[in-house]
Amino acid sequence: MFKLVSGGLATLAAAAAVVLPMTFAAPARADIDNSALSQADFRLHVRTFGLVYTLPAEVNDLLDRTIRGPLKERLLELNLVAEAVKPNIPHVTVVHVHNADPETPARMLEALPQLPPALNVTLGRFYTTEAAKGAGRPWWLDLGLAKEGDGFEAMMAFNTTATAALAPLRDGPLPRVTGPVYAAMGDAGRKLVQTVGVSGVNVVDGGKELRSHNPHTTLVYSMARFTPELQAAMNQTAEAFNQILPDPIPVSFKTVSIVELGFAGNVTREIYRISLTDGAVTEIATGRRLPARQPAARN
């Protein structure tokens, strides 16, 4: 069912490689402060902004009709009340940056690289994951994205260019990758946090693209201690959902949005929405149209 389609995508990926040789260890700006990486506790969260694809209404409707009810009931059974009520606009992340400056979203909009085309991808299996194994928290229940196909490749190429363009706007690392999470990370994860402020993104190091991005949509964001008992319970929940929705879920992303997020990465508000078909930009709070961005060239 998943077929890798060749063609214009190779050009897009090649363009990303041409643009980015300098991006992995780009010099940090003077106002980027990595001192929190030496602390035992998490860095204080002030404001995190991000670039994300919001899930289309038809996919949200499917999840609402099938697994969101059982999920809420399960969370309440496990006394995960905060997780059951935490607000979130369902999405797939491109990249997040922490910066207390409220002008950061406008700067992100200005810094956006060339947009990808509309992305046709597939959501696959439910699973749990930790910020770093053994750190204890935060942890998430995710619905993964199939790592095959033209849309996936375009999504990964854009993650590389967007990370290079937006990571310099951070004021330091994301709070959720500091403290006990940073301490539990391997060398590769730590290097990403040091140089771009977050793990799990694609970068170019020495002319070679390093892909650690794992696109997914998250259903549960938690700071509760991820004990073996809780992990077993949530893994059982994930397997139950894989039985409820055993078939791949096709998704078409036609927009990308600049958003604000909570500590664990849940989207609390949408700020700008950008069309992947014509580059049109909408300011969500006012409905005002802003100057368009450049979408990817069509074949």
N, C-alpha and C positions, 0 to 999 in steps of 0.2 A: 504493500500500500504506500510505502514511503519510497519515492524515487528521486534521486539527486539529479536535478536538471542543470545542464551546462548551458553556456551562452553568455548573456550580458553580465551575469554574476561574476564571472572570472575577471571581467574588466573592473568591476566595482572593488573586488578584493585586491586586485593588483594596484588600483589607485590608492587604496588604504595603505598598502605597503610602501608606496612611493612617498606618501605624505608624512609617514610616521617614524622614520628611522631615529629621530631625535627624542622620542617621547617617553621612553621608560624611565630614564633617570634625569628628566629635565630639571634644571636647577630650581630649588624651592624659592619662592618669593620671600622677602624679608619678613612678611607678616604671617607666614605659615609656621606654626609652633608645634613641634613634635614632642615637647617635653612630657606630655601625658603618657607617652609610651613607657616611661620609666616608673610610672605610678602603679601601686598595687590595686587601686580601685578604678572603676570606670571614670573616664573623663565626664565632667558635667555636660549634659545635653542642653544646648540652647536652641539652635534651629538647624534642621537638616533640610536641604532642598534636593530634588532629584529630577532626572529625566526618565520617564516611564511610558510604556504603552498601556493605556487603560483597556480593560476587557470589553469587547462589544456587548451590547445589550442581550443578544441572543445567547451568548455563552453564559452571562450572568443569570439569565432566566433559567437555563438548563441546570446550573448549579443550585439555584434557589429551589427548584422543584424536586431535586433529587437528594442532595447531601447536606445542605445548610441546616435543615431541621434536625436530622440525626446528629450533626456535629455540635450544635448548640446544646442539645440534650446531653450528649456525652461530656462536654466540657463542664456542665453544671453538676453532673454525677461525680466528676473528679474534683469538684470544688474549685474549678478554674473560672471563677466568676468574671474577673477582669478580662480574661481572654474571650469569654462569651459575649461581652458587650463592647469590646474595643472597636472604635470606628476604623474603617478602611475602605478606600476606593479600590476594588480589585484591579490588579495591574501586573505587568511584567516589567521588571526594572532594566534600565540601561545602565545608569550610574547614579550614585548619591554623593553629595558633598556637604560637609558641615561648615556653616558660616553664619555667625550671628547677625551679619549685616542684612537688613531687609531689602537692600537693593540687589542682592545676589541673584534672584530670579531674572531680573532684567539683564544683568551681566551674562547670565547663562544663555539667554535668548540671543544676545548679540554674538556670543562666542560659538554658537552651534555650527558644526561643520556641515558639509553637504548632506542632505537627508537621503535615507535609503528610499527605494520604491515601496509601495504598499506591500506588506509582508503576509504571505499565506503560510501559516505554520500549523503545527498539531500539538495539542496538549495530550499527555500520556498518563503516567502513573502517579499515584499519591505516595508520599513518603515523608518521614521526619528527618530533620537535620539540625545540627548544632552549629553555633558560630565558630567554635573550635572544639574538637573532641576532648572531653574531660574538663572543659571550662565550667560546665554546669548550667550556664545561661548566657545569652538568650538562646532559645530554640524555636523551631517553626514546624508547622505542618504544611507541606508544599504539594502542588500539582505540577509535575515536571513538563518540560517541552521536549518533543522528539528532536533528537540531534541529527536530523537528516533533511535534505531538500534545499531547494534554491532559497526559499524564504529564510530558513535557519542560517544559511551561509551569509546572506545579506545582513541579517540581524547581528551576527558575530562581527562582520566587517565594520558595521556602524558602531558597535560597542568599542572597538579599538580606536576609531577616530574620535568618538565622543568622549571617551575617557581622557585622551590626550588633550582635547580642547577644554574640558570642564574641570578636570582635577586641579589645575593651577588656581582655580577660584576658591578653593577651600581655605579655611583659617587654621586647619590642623586635621588630624585623623578623625574619622567618624567615632563618636564615643563608644559605640558597641563593639569596636575592634580594639579597644584599649584595655588596660587592667588585666583581669584574669583571662580574657580572650587572647590578647596579644601574647601573654606569657605562655599559653598553650599552643600557639601556632608553630608550624614548621618554618624553616628558613625562607621558603618561597613566599608564604603568606606574609611574613614579617617584612620582607623586602617591598612587597606591594603596598603595605600600610605605610611604610616609611616614605615611599616615593610618590604615591598617588592618593594616600589617605584611606584606602579601603582595599580589602582583598576581593577575590572573585570577579576581576575584570580582566580584559585583554589589553596587553601592552606590547610594544616593540622594544626588544632589548638586543643591542648589537646587530640590528638589521633583521632580527628574527622575531616573528609574531609569537607571543606566548599566550595561549588561550586557557584561562582559568574561569571564564564566565560560564555560568550555568543558568540559562534563562528558565524561569518558572513563575507561577503565580502562587502566592501564599494565602492560606486560609486561617492559620492560627499564628499569632505573634505572642511569645510568652517570655517573661522574666522569672517565672517560677523555677525552682531548682529541678533540673531534669534528672531525677533519680532513676535508678534502674526500673523501679516499679512503674513510674510515670511513663518512661520511655516504652516499656512493654505495652502499657495500656494504649498509648497513642499509636504505636505500630499496629496494634490490632485494629484500631479505628481506620488507619490508612488502608489496611488490607480489606476491611469491610467496604470501603468506598471504591476500591479497585474492583470489587464484585458488583457493586451497584452500577458503576460506569466502566465496564470492561473495554469498550471500544474507544479508539482515538477520537478526540474532539477537534474538528477543524476550526481554525481561528483565522480571521483576516484582520490585520491591524492596518488601518488607513490613516491613523493619526499618531502623534507622539506628544506627550504633555510634560511641561515643567510644573512640579508639584512641591508641596511641603509635606514632611514626614515626621512621625514620632520617633522615639529612641530606637525601637526595634525594626523600623522600616515600613510601618503601616502608613499609607497615604491619608492625610487628614484633609487636604484641600487641593484642588486643581487651580493653577494660576494662569498658564498659557496653554492653548491647544494648537498644534501645528499640523496641517494637512500634509500627508506624504504623497499626495497626488499633484497638488499645485503649490504647495508651500505656504498657503494662506495661514495667518496667525490670528487667533481670537483670544482676547483678554477675557477670561471667564467671568470675573466679578462685574464687568460693565457691558460685556457683549461687543466691545469695540474691536474693530478690525485694525490690525497693525501691519506695517510693511511685511510683505511675504518673504519667506526664506527660499533658498534654492533647493528644489527637489532633485533627485537623481535623474540623469538623462535617460530617456526611454529608447529602447531599441526599435 
